[in-house]
Amino acid sequence: MRRMVRSEGYARARLINALIFAALGAAICYRTVAAARLSLTALPGVVLGLALIGLAVVRFRAYARTKRS
């Protein structure tokens, strides 16, 4: 199992997953702000979108770290 998790193919799959998370997070933030105009009702949607973008950043950093080593 460790060999598969450290493989380049697995790292590439996680990178693609990060791209999807970033796109979904940006879309959620945009649609929420466009519909609710930054009111308190928009807060859960914006937080969810930012959480997905944050997860994508973590995955990008992990991919960069595996590419260096």
QUILIN-V247231 format. One record per residue. N is the residue number from 1. RES is the residue in one letter. SS is DSSP state (a for helix, b for strand, c for the rest). Layout:
n = (N/N)
res = (RES/RES)
ss = (SS/SS)
This chain:
n = (1/2/3/4/5/6/7/8/9/10/11/12/13/14/15/16/17/18/19/20/21/22/23/24/25/26/27/28/29/30/31/32/33/34/35/36/37/38/39/40/41/42/43/44/45/46/47/48/49/50/51/52/53/54/55/56/57/58/59/60/61/62/63/64/65/66/67/68/69)
res = (M/R/R/M/V/R/S/E/G/Y/A/R/A/R/L/I/N/A/L/I/F/A/A/L/G/A/A/I/C/Y/R/T/V/A/A/A/R/L/S/L/T/A/L/P/G/V/V/L/G/L/A/L/I/G/L/A/V/V/R/F/R/A/Y/A/R/T/K/R/S)
ss = (c/a/a/a/a/c/c/a/a/a/a/a/a/a/a/a/a/a/a/a/a/a/a/a/a/a/a/a/a/a/a/a/a/a/a/a/c/c/c/a/a/a/a/a/a/a/a/a/a/a/a/a/a/a/a/a/a/a/a/a/a/a/a/a/a/a/a/a/c)
